Amino acid sequence: MQFTRVVGLVEDLEIWSASSDGFSFVISYESRSGPGFHGRAGFVASWRPIHPSSRAIKVGGSPFETLTEAEEACKAMLGHLTRKLDGE
């Protein structure tokens, strides 16, 4: 699973996304003040099934100190989700 930075109309937002095996993952950077999303400082990861009416679920441990930690947590969550689908 490869995360790609989302580039949009709002330059100050830091968002990365990836999808794999029917699941979508998003990582955003939050800070207490300044531009972008506000919250506890760090990288917040979430996932959802790729269905139009699905809600996002925060990945446990968020916010993470680094983008790499958030990416690894998403990969671990994907492993857990796909094992459940396979019946393990």
Biopython code that builds the backbone (N, CA, C, O; Angstrom):
import numpy as np
from Bio.PDB.StructureBuilder import StructureBuilder

atoms = [
    (1, "MET", "N", (0.860, -1.169, 0.000)),
    (1, "MET", "CA", (0.000, 0.000, 0.000)),
    (1, "MET", "C", (0.903, 1.227, 0.000)),
    (1, "MET", "O", (1.770, 1.366, 0.862)),
    (2, "GLN", "N", (0.696, 2.121, -0.975)),
    (2, "GLN", "CA", (1.516, 3.311, -1.134)),
    (2, "GLN", "C", (0.675, 4.561, -0.889)),
    (2, "GLN", "O", (-0.335, 4.774, -1.559)),
    (3, "PHE", "N", (1.090, 5.381, 0.066)),
    (3, "PHE", "CA", (0.386, 6.626, 0.353)),
    (3, "PHE", "C", (0.867, 7.726, -0.587)),
    (3, "PHE", "O", (2.054, 7.825, -0.898)),
    (4, "THR", "N", (-0.077, 8.546, -1.032)),
    (4, "THR", "CA", (0.207, 9.662, -1.917)),
    (4, "THR", "C", (-0.370, 10.926, -1.306)),
    (4, "THR", "O", (-1.498, 10.924, -0.814)),
    (5, "ARG", "N", (0.394, 11.997, -1.337)),
    (5, "ARG", "CA", (-0.098, 13.269, -0.806)),
    (5, "ARG", "C", (-1.208, 13.793, -1.697)),
    (5, "ARG", "O", (-1.083, 13.812, -2.922)),
    (6, "VAL", "N", (-2.292, 14.217, -1.069)),
    (6, "VAL", "CA", (-3.430, 14.783, -1.786)),
    (6, "VAL", "C", (-3.172, 16.265, -1.968)),
    (6, "VAL", "O", (-2.955, 16.991, -0.998)),
    (7, "VAL", "N", (-3.197, 16.704, -3.202)),
    (7, "VAL", "CA", (-2.980, 18.116, -3.497)),
    (7, "VAL", "C", (-4.306, 18.677, -3.978)),
    (7, "VAL", "O", (-4.898, 18.187, -4.939)),
    (8, "GLY", "N", (-4.760, 19.718, -3.286)),
    (8, "GLY", "CA", (-6.060, 20.288, -3.629)),
    (8, "GLY", "C", (-6.037, 21.792, -3.618)),
    (8, "GLY", "O", (-4.986, 22.423, -3.731)),
    (9, "LEU", "N", (-7.203, 22.348, -3.482)),
    (9, "LEU", "CA", (-7.352, 23.790, -3.503)),
    (9, "LEU", "C", (-6.814, 24.464, -2.250)),
    (9, "LEU", "O", (-6.449, 25.639, -2.283)),
    (10, "VAL", "N", (-6.762, 23.732, -1.155)),
    (10, "VAL", "CA", (-6.294, 24.304, 0.104)),
    (10, "VAL", "C", (-4.865, 23.837, 0.353)),
    (10, "VAL", "O", (-4.640, 22.687, 0.730)),
    (11, "GLU", "N", (-3.908, 24.722, 0.143)),
    (11, "GLU", "CA", (-2.492, 24.368, 0.220)),
    (11, "GLU", "C", (-2.041, 23.974, 1.619)),
    (11, "GLU", "O", (-1.122, 23.168, 1.762)),
    (12, "ASP", "N", (-2.669, 24.524, 2.651)),
    (12, "ASP", "CA", (-2.197, 24.323, 4.017)),
    (12, "ASP", "C", (-2.575, 22.963, 4.599)),
    (12, "ASP", "O", (-2.060, 22.589, 5.652)),
    (13, "LEU", "N", (-3.458, 22.216, 3.941)),
    (13, "LEU", "CA", (-3.851, 20.906, 4.463)),
    (13, "LEU", "C", (-2.815, 19.865, 4.086)),
    (13, "LEU", "O", (-2.356, 19.819, 2.945)),
    (14, "GLU", "N", (-2.449, 19.035, 5.042)),
    (14, "GLU", "CA", (-1.525, 17.941, 4.791)),
    (14, "GLU", "C", (-2.311, 16.642, 4.894)),
    (14, "GLU", "O", (-2.658, 16.198, 5.988)),
    (15, "ILE", "N", (-2.590, 16.032, 3.731)),
    (15, "ILE", "CA", (-3.399, 14.819, 3.671)),
    (15, "ILE", "C", (-2.735, 13.825, 2.723)),
    (15, "ILE", "O", (-2.269, 14.194, 1.645)),
    (16, "TRP", "N", (-2.697, 12.563, 3.137)),
    (16, "TRP", "CA", (-2.185, 11.478, 2.319)),
    (16, "TRP", "C", (-3.264, 10.411, 2.241)),
    (16, "TRP", "O", (-4.010, 10.217, 3.200)),
    (17, "SER", "N", (-3.357, 9.721, 1.118)),
    (17, "SER", "CA", (-4.368, 8.668, 0.988)),
    (17, "SER", "C", (-3.785, 7.452, 0.275)),
    (17, "SER", "O", (-2.814, 7.542, -0.476)),
    (18, "ALA", "N", (-4.417, 6.316, 0.541)),
    (18, "ALA", "CA", (-4.056, 5.053, -0.106)),
    (18, "ALA", "C", (-5.263, 4.136, -0.030)),
    (18, "ALA", "O", (-6.131, 4.306, 0.826)),
    (19, "SER", "N", (-5.315, 3.165, -0.928)),
    (19, "SER", "CA", (-6.378, 2.164, -0.855)),
    (19, "SER", "C", (-5.808, 0.808, -1.260)),
    (19, "SER", "O", (-4.858, 0.711, -2.037)),
    (20, "SER", "N", (-6.423, -0.230, -0.705)),
    (20, "SER", "CA", (-5.996, -1.592, -0.991)),
    (20, "SER", "C", (-7.058, -2.558, -0.498)),
    (20, "SER", "O", (-7.673, -2.330, 0.543)),
    (21, "ASP", "N", (-7.276, -3.631, -1.237)),
    (21, "ASP", "CA", (-8.147, -4.730, -0.823)),
    (21, "ASP", "C", (-9.536, -4.275, -0.368)),
    (21, "ASP", "O", (-10.099, -4.853, 0.561)),
    (22, "GLY", "N", (-10.085, -3.257, -1.006)),
    (22, "GLY", "CA", (-11.434, -2.799, -0.672)),
    (22, "GLY", "C", (-11.510, -1.838, 0.500)),
    (22, "GLY", "O", (-12.601, -1.570, 1.003)),
    (23, "PHE", "N", (-10.370, -1.310, 0.947)),
    (23, "PHE", "CA", (-10.337, -0.372, 2.063)),
    (23, "PHE", "C", (-9.596, 0.899, 1.651)),
    (23, "PHE", "O", (-8.644, 0.851, 0.873)),
    (24, "SER", "N", (-10.040, 2.021, 2.178)),
    (24, "SER", "CA", (-9.434, 3.317, 1.931)),
    (24, "SER", "C", (-8.827, 3.825, 3.240)),
    (24, "SER", "O", (-9.438, 3.707, 4.302)),
    (25, "PHE", "N", (-7.627, 4.387, 3.154)),
    (25, "PHE", "CA", (-6.933, 4.929, 4.322)),
    (25, "PHE", "C", (-6.558, 6.375, 4.059)),
    (25, "PHE", "O", (-6.168, 6.733, 2.948)),
    (26, "VAL", "N", (-6.678, 7.208, 5.092)),
    (26, "VAL", "CA", (-6.318, 8.623, 4.997)),
    (26, "VAL", "C", (-5.503, 8.993, 6.229)),
    (26, "VAL", "O", (-5.819, 8.594, 7.350)),
    (27, "ILE", "N", (-4.455, 9.759, 5.995)),
    (27, "ILE", "CA", (-3.645, 10.303, 7.088)),
    (27, "ILE", "C", (-3.648, 11.816, 6.930)),
    (27, "ILE", "O", (-3.399, 12.334, 5.841)),
    (28, "SER", "N", (-3.927, 12.519, 8.011)),
    (28, "SER", "CA", (-3.899, 13.985, 7.974)),
    (28, "SER", "C", (-3.044, 14.486, 9.130)),
    (28, "SER", "O", (-2.947, 13.845, 10.176)),
    (29, "TYR", "N", (-2.426, 15.643, 8.919)),
    (29, "TYR", "CA", (-1.646, 16.237, 9.992)),
    (29, "TYR", "C", (-2.506, 17.270, 10.697)),
    (29, "TYR", "O", (-3.119, 18.126, 10.060)),
    (30, "GLU", "N", (-2.543, 17.179, 12.021)),
    (30, "GLU", "CA", (-3.297, 18.120, 12.834)),
    (30, "GLU", "C", (-2.366, 18.842, 13.786)),
    (30, "GLU", "O", (-1.351, 18.296, 14.218)),
    (31, "SER", "N", (-2.722, 20.077, 14.110)),
    (31, "SER", "CA", (-1.992, 20.838, 15.123)),
    (31, "SER", "C", (-2.996, 21.666, 15.912)),
    (31, "SER", "O", (-4.126, 21.876, 15.470)),
    (32, "ARG", "N", (-2.582, 22.127, 17.062)),
    (32, "ARG", "CA", (-3.492, 22.901, 17.918)),
    (32, "ARG", "C", (-3.796, 24.275, 17.326)),
    (32, "ARG", "O", (-4.875, 24.820, 17.558)),
    (33, "SER", "N", (-2.876, 24.828, 16.580)),
    (33, "SER", "CA", (-3.088, 26.155, 15.988)),
    (33, "SER", "C", (-2.439, 26.170, 14.608)),
    (33, "SER", "O", (-1.777, 25.214, 14.204)),
    (34, "GLY", "N", (-2.638, 27.246, 13.914)),
    (34, "GLY", "CA", (-2.052, 27.369, 12.583)),
    (34, "GLY", "C", (-2.990, 26.854, 11.512)),
    (34, "GLY", "O", (-4.149, 26.544, 11.790)),
    (35, "PRO", "N", (-2.493, 26.762, 10.289)),
    (35, "PRO", "CA", (-3.342, 26.336, 9.178)),
    (35, "PRO", "C", (-3.641, 24.840, 9.238)),
    (35, "PRO", "O", (-2.935, 24.078, 9.900)),
    (36, "GLY", "N", (-4.676, 24.442, 8.551)),
    (36, "GLY", "CA", (-4.998, 23.018, 8.463)),
    (36, "GLY", "C", (-5.951, 22.554, 9.540)),
    (36, "GLY", "O", (-6.655, 23.349, 10.163)),
    (37, "PHE", "N", (-5.958, 21.231, 9.748)),
    (37, "PHE", "CA", (-6.852, 20.628, 10.735)),
    (37, "PHE", "C", (-6.361, 20.928, 12.142)),
    (37, "PHE", "O", (-5.157, 20.996, 12.388)),
    (38, "HIS", "N", (-7.309, 21.110, 13.070)),
    (38, "HIS", "CA", (-6.947, 21.395, 14.456)),
    (38, "HIS", "C", (-7.301, 20.214, 15.344)),
    (38, "HIS", "O", (-8.360, 19.606, 15.189)),
    (39, "GLY", "N", (-6.419, 19.895, 16.264)),
    (39, "GLY", "CA", (-6.588, 18.800, 17.198)),
    (39, "GLY", "C", (-5.259, 18.565, 17.883)),
    (39, "GLY", "O", (-4.358, 19.402, 17.824)),
    (40, "ARG", "N", (-5.143, 17.410, 18.539)),
    (40, "ARG", "CA", (-3.846, 17.062, 19.137)),
    (40, "ARG", "C", (-2.809, 16.978, 18.036)),
    (40, "ARG", "O", (-3.070, 16.404, 16.979)),
    (41, "ALA", "N", (-1.642, 17.542, 18.270)),
    (41, "ALA", "CA", (-0.603, 17.582, 17.244)),
    (41, "ALA", "C", (-0.160, 16.176, 16.856)),
    (41, "ALA", "O", (0.112, 15.331, 17.710)),
    (42, "GLY", "N", (-0.094, 15.950, 15.556)),
    (42, "GLY", "CA", (0.397, 14.681, 15.052)),
    (42, "GLY", "C", (-0.345, 14.228, 13.809)),
    (42, "GLY", "O", (-1.202, 14.935, 13.278)),
    (43, "PHE", "N", (0.004, 13.029, 13.356)),
    (43, "PHE", "CA", (-0.573, 12.441, 12.152)),
    (43, "PHE", "C", (-1.717, 11.515, 12.543)),
    (43, "PHE", "O", (-1.507, 10.506, 13.216)),
    (44, "VAL", "N", (-2.924, 11.861, 12.121)),
    (44, "VAL", "CA", (-4.123, 11.096, 12.453)),
    (44, "VAL", "C", (-4.477, 10.204, 11.267)),
    (44, "VAL", "O", (-4.638, 10.680, 10.143)),
    (45, "ALA", "N", (-4.595, 8.905, 11.534)),
    (45, "ALA", "CA", (-4.911, 7.935, 10.488)),
    (45, "ALA", "C", (-6.325, 7.413, 10.674)),
    (45, "ALA", "O", (-6.795, 7.233, 11.797)),
    (46, "SER", "N", (-6.999, 7.172, 9.550)),
    (46, "SER", "CA", (-8.338, 6.591, 9.593)),
    (46, "SER", "C", (-8.509, 5.656, 8.403)),
    (46, "SER", "O", (-7.766, 5.721, 7.424)),
    (47, "TRP", "N", (-9.508, 4.785, 8.513)),
    (47, "TRP", "CA", (-9.795, 3.838, 7.436)),
    (47, "TRP", "C", (-11.301, 3.689, 7.286)),
    (47, "TRP", "O", (-12.067, 4.036, 8.185)),
    (48, "ARG", "N", (-11.708, 3.173, 6.149)),
    (48, "ARG", "CA", (-13.107, 2.834, 5.913)),
    (48, "ARG", "C", (-13.164, 1.857, 4.746)),
    (48, "ARG", "O", (-12.287, 1.862, 3.882)),
    (49, "PRO", "N", (-14.197, 1.021, 4.724)),
    (49, "PRO", "CA", (-14.415, 0.203, 3.528)),
    (49, "PRO", "C", (-14.758, 1.119, 2.358)),
    (49, "PRO", "O", (-15.338, 2.187, 2.555)),
    (50, "ILE", "N", (-14.410, 0.714, 1.163)),
    (50, "ILE", "CA", (-14.727, 1.533, -0.004)),
    (50, "ILE", "C", (-16.179, 1.275, -0.392)),
    (50, "ILE", "O", (-16.470, 0.477, -1.282)),
    (51, "HIS", "N", (-17.078, 1.965, 0.294)),
    (51, "HIS", "CA", (-18.511, 1.951, 0.029)),
    (51, "HIS", "C", (-18.987, 3.384, 0.171)),
    (51, "HIS", "O", (-18.516, 4.098, 1.057)),
    (52, "PRO", "N", (-19.897, 3.820, -0.667)),
    (52, "PRO", "CA", (-20.338, 5.220, -0.608)),
    (52, "PRO", "C", (-20.869, 5.670, 0.756)),
    (52, "PRO", "O", (-20.727, 6.841, 1.105)),
    (53, "SER", "N", (-21.467, 4.784, 1.520)),
    (53, "SER", "CA", (-22.083, 5.210, 2.780)),
    (53, "SER", "C", (-21.269, 4.833, 4.019)),
    (53, "SER", "O", (-21.796, 4.862, 5.131)),
    (54, "SER", "N", (-20.011, 4.484, 3.845)),
    (54, "SER", "CA", (-19.176, 4.076, 4.979)),
    (54, "SER", "C", (-18.609, 5.278, 5.715)),
    (54, "SER", "O", (-18.240, 6.280, 5.104)),
    (55, "ARG", "N", (-18.545, 5.163, 7.042)),
    (55, "ARG", "CA", (-17.916, 6.200, 7.860)),
    (55, "ARG", "C", (-16.467, 5.823, 8.129)),
    (55, "ARG", "O", (-16.115, 4.644, 8.169)),
    (56, "ALA", "N", (-15.638, 6.833, 8.310)),
    (56, "ALA", "CA", (-14.230, 6.597, 8.635)),
    (56, "ALA", "C", (-14.086, 6.218, 10.099)),
    (56, "ALA", "O", (-14.832, 6.692, 10.956)),
    (57, "ILE", "N", (-13.117, 5.359, 10.372)),
    (57, "ILE", "CA", (-12.819, 4.900, 11.726)),
    (57, "ILE", "C", (-11.354, 5.232, 12.010)),
    (57, "ILE", "O", (-10.468, 4.896, 11.224)),
    (58, "LYS", "N", (-11.111, 5.893, 13.139)),
    (58, "LYS", "CA", (-9.749, 6.281, 13.487)),
    (58, "LYS", "C", (-8.919, 5.048, 13.807)),
    (58, "LYS", "O", (-9.376, 4.138, 14.499)),
    (59, "VAL", "N", (-7.688, 5.029, 13.295)),
    (59, "VAL", "CA", (-6.754, 3.950, 13.591)),
    (59, "VAL", "C", (-6.239, 4.149, 15.011)),
    (59, "VAL", "O", (-5.827, 5.249, 15.377)),
    (60, "GLY", "N", (-6.264, 3.085, 15.809)),
    (60, "GLY", "CA", (-5.787, 3.144, 17.186)),
    (60, "GLY", "C", (-4.366, 3.663, 17.267)),
    (60, "GLY", "O", (-3.513, 3.307, 16.454)),
    (61, "GLY", "N", (-4.120, 4.507, 18.253)),
    (61, "GLY", "CA", (-2.794, 5.081, 18.442)),
    (61, "GLY", "C", (-2.664, 6.490, 17.886)),
    (61, "GLY", "O", (-1.700, 7.194, 18.184)),
    (62, "SER", "N", (-3.643, 6.904, 17.073)),
    (62, "SER", "CA", (-3.601, 8.257, 16.498)),
    (62, "SER", "C", (-3.787, 9.292, 17.597)),
    (62, "SER", "O", (-4.559, 9.056, 18.526)),
    (63, "PRO", "N", (-3.114, 10.418, 17.523)),
    (63, "PRO", "CA", (-2.178, 10.839, 16.488)),
    (63, "PRO", "C", (-0.783, 10.254, 16.716)),
    (63, "PRO", "O", (-0.356, 10.014, 17.845)),
    (64, "PHE", "N", (-0.090, 10.035, 15.590)),
    (64, "PHE", "CA", (1.269, 9.505, 15.610)),
    (64, "PHE", "C", (2.258, 10.651, 15.460)),
    (64, "PHE", "O", (1.927, 11.701, 14.911)),
    (65, "GLU", "N", (3.472, 10.440, 15.953)),
    (65, "GLU", "CA", (4.480, 11.497, 15.878)),
    (65, "GLU", "C", (5.012, 11.701, 14.466)),
    (65, "GLU", "O", (5.355, 12.821, 14.087)),
    (66, "THR", "N", (5.083, 10.618, 13.682)),
    (66, "THR", "CA", (5.632, 10.733, 12.330)),
    (66, "THR", "C", (4.679, 10.144, 11.301)),
    (66, "THR", "O", (3.818, 9.326, 11.624)),
    (67, "LEU", "N", (4.848, 10.573, 10.064)),
    (67, "LEU", "CA", (4.062, 10.026, 8.965)),
    (67, "LEU", "C", (4.362, 8.535, 8.803)),
    (67, "LEU", "O", (3.453, 7.750, 8.533)),
    (68, "THR", "N", (5.600, 8.146, 8.960)),
    (68, "THR", "CA", (5.986, 6.735, 8.832)),
    (68, "THR", "C", (5.256, 5.866, 9.852)),
    (68, "THR", "O", (4.784, 4.780, 9.515)),
    (69, "GLU", "N", (5.161, 6.336, 11.099)),
    (69, "GLU", "CA", (4.423, 5.579, 12.120)),
    (69, "GLU", "C", (2.956, 5.431, 11.739)),
    (69, "GLU", "O", (2.371, 4.364, 11.927)),
    (70, "ALA", "N", (2.360, 6.489, 11.204)),
    (70, "ALA", "CA", (0.956, 6.436, 10.785)),
    (70, "ALA", "C", (0.777, 5.465, 9.626)),
    (70, "ALA", "O", (-0.190, 4.704, 9.600)),
    (71, "GLU", "N", (1.699, 5.485, 8.669)),
    (71, "GLU", "CA", (1.636, 4.558, 7.533)),
    (71, "GLU", "C", (1.736, 3.109, 8.008)),
    (71, "GLU", "O", (0.979, 2.253, 7.551)),
    (72, "GLU", "N", (2.649, 2.836, 8.906)),
    (72, "GLU", "CA", (2.822, 1.473, 9.428)),
    (72, "GLU", "C", (1.577, 1.007, 10.185)),
    (72, "GLU", "O", (1.189, -0.157, 10.093)),
    (73, "ALA", "N", (0.959, 1.914, 10.928)),
    (73, "ALA", "CA", (-0.274, 1.564, 11.645)),
    (73, "ALA", "C", (-1.392, 1.229, 10.659)),
    (73, "ALA", "O", (-2.175, 0.309, 10.894)),
    (74, "CYS", "N", (-1.464, 1.969, 9.564)),
    (74, "CYS", "CA", (-2.472, 1.676, 8.540)),
    (74, "CYS", "C", (-2.210, 0.321, 7.894)),
    (74, "CYS", "O", (-3.149, -0.437, 7.650)),
    (75, "LYS", "N", (-0.968, 0.013, 7.621)),
    (75, "LYS", "CA", (-0.629, -1.282, 7.025)),
    (75, "LYS", "C", (-0.965, -2.425, 7.978)),
    (75, "LYS", "O", (-1.447, -3.474, 7.550)),
    (76, "ALA", "N", (-0.713, -2.223, 9.259)),
    (76, "ALA", "CA", (-1.073, -3.237, 10.254)),
    (76, "ALA", "C", (-2.583, -3.415, 10.315)),
    (76, "ALA", "O", (-3.072, -4.540, 10.415)),
    (77, "MET", "N", (-3.330, -2.308, 10.257)),
    (77, "MET", "CA", (-4.789, -2.377, 10.270)),
    (77, "MET", "C", (-5.293, -3.105, 9.031)),
    (77, "MET", "O", (-6.213, -3.918, 9.125)),
    (78, "LEU", "N", (-4.708, -2.827, 7.875)),
    (78, "LEU", "CA", (-5.101, -3.524, 6.653)),
    (78, "LEU", "C", (-4.867, -5.026, 6.796)),
    (78, "LEU", "O", (-5.707, -5.828, 6.388)),
    (79, "GLY", "N", (-3.734, -5.405, 7.372)),
    (79, "GLY", "CA", (-3.462, -6.825, 7.609)),
    (79, "GLY", "C", (-4.516, -7.454, 8.496)),
    (79, "GLY", "O", (-4.984, -8.560, 8.227)),
    (80, "HIS", "N", (-4.886, -6.758, 9.542)),
    (80, "HIS", "CA", (-5.925, -7.252, 10.453)),
    (80, "HIS", "C", (-7.264, -7.382, 9.729)),
    (80, "HIS", "O", (-7.950, -8.393, 9.874)),
    (81, "LEU", "N", (-7.636, -6.376, 8.958)),
    (81, "LEU", "CA", (-8.917, -6.382, 8.250)),
    (81, "LEU", "C", (-8.976, -7.490, 7.210)),
    (81, "LEU", "O", (-9.998, -8.164, 7.082)),
    (82, "THR", "N", (-7.898, -7.684, 6.469)),
    (82, "THR", "CA", (-7.915, -8.707, 5.424)),
    (82, "THR", "C", (-7.861, -10.106, 6.029)),
    (82, "THR", "O", (-8.417, -11.035, 5.444)),
    (83, "ARG", "N", (-7.220, -10.289, 7.166)),
    (83, "ARG", "CA", (-7.240, -11.593, 7.844)),
    (83, "ARG", "C", (-8.666, -11.933, 8.287)),
    (83, "ARG", "O", (-9.101, -13.079, 8.176)),
    (84, "LYS", "N", (-9.386, -10.928, 8.787)),
    (84, "LYS", "CA", (-10.779, -11.157, 9.207)),
    (84, "LYS", "C", (-11.637, -11.550, 8.010)),
    (84, "LYS", "O", (-12.514, -12.405, 8.128)),
    (85, "LEU", "N", (-11.386, -10.923, 6.848)),
    (85, "LEU", "CA", (-12.156, -11.263, 5.654)),
    (85, "LEU", "C", (-11.857, -12.691, 5.178)),
    (85, "LEU", "O", (-12.729, -13.374, 4.643)),
    (86, "ASP", "N", (-10.615, -13.123, 5.383)),
    (86, "ASP", "CA", (-10.223, -14.471, 4.979)),
    (86, "ASP", "C", (-10.684, -15.525, 5.969)),
    (86, "ASP", "O", (-10.502, -16.718, 5.727)),
    (87, "GLY", "N", (-11.276, -15.107, 7.080)),
    (87, "GLY", "CA", (-11.816, -16.046, 8.053)),
    (87, "GLY", "C", (-10.854, -16.508, 9.124)),
    (87, "GLY", "O", (-11.128, -17.486, 9.820)),
    (88, "GLU", "N", (-9.741, -15.828, 9.269)),
    (88, "GLU", "CA", (-8.785, -16.214, 10.322)),
    (88, "GLU", "C", (-9.203, -15.666, 11.669)),
    (88, "GLU", "O", (-8.518, -15.891, 12.666)),
]
sb = StructureBuilder()
sb.init_structure("model")
sb.init_model(0)
sb.init_chain("A")
sb.init_seg("    ")
for serial, (resi, resn, name, xyz) in enumerate(atoms, 1):
    if name == "N":
        sb.init_residue(resn, " ", resi, " ")
    sb.init_atom(name, np.array(xyz, "f"), 0.0, 1.0, " ", f" {name:<3s}", serial, name[0])
structure = sb.get_structure()
